């Protein structure tokens, strides 16, 4: 899909220089940058969900464990 974006002049020049230096198209750099940002957001959501599950706890059956009895204190 085609779209048009407006970039600040300085950023446009940096992208143009980077694409020439890495011998890749500006389009490819923009795609990779967007994929990187979006993957970080997905990683954050996954980490937050995992933390919420840990904080909620798991029912493993039987009586609850406590630190002292688990470690024989």
C-alpha positions, 0 to 999 in steps of 0.5 A: 500500500502506498502512503505519503509521510512528511518528515523534517528536513534533517531527518530526511537527510539522515535517512537518505545518507543512511540508505546510501551508506547501507546500500538499501532503499529509504523504503526499506529503512522506514519499513525496518524502523517501523517493524522495530518500534512495533515489535518493542511494543509487542514485547512490552505487552507480552512482558506485562501480561507475564508479570500480571500472571505471576502477580496473580499467582498460580493454583498448584493444588494442595496447601499454599507454600511459604518460604520458611516451610519450603526451605525447611526453616 
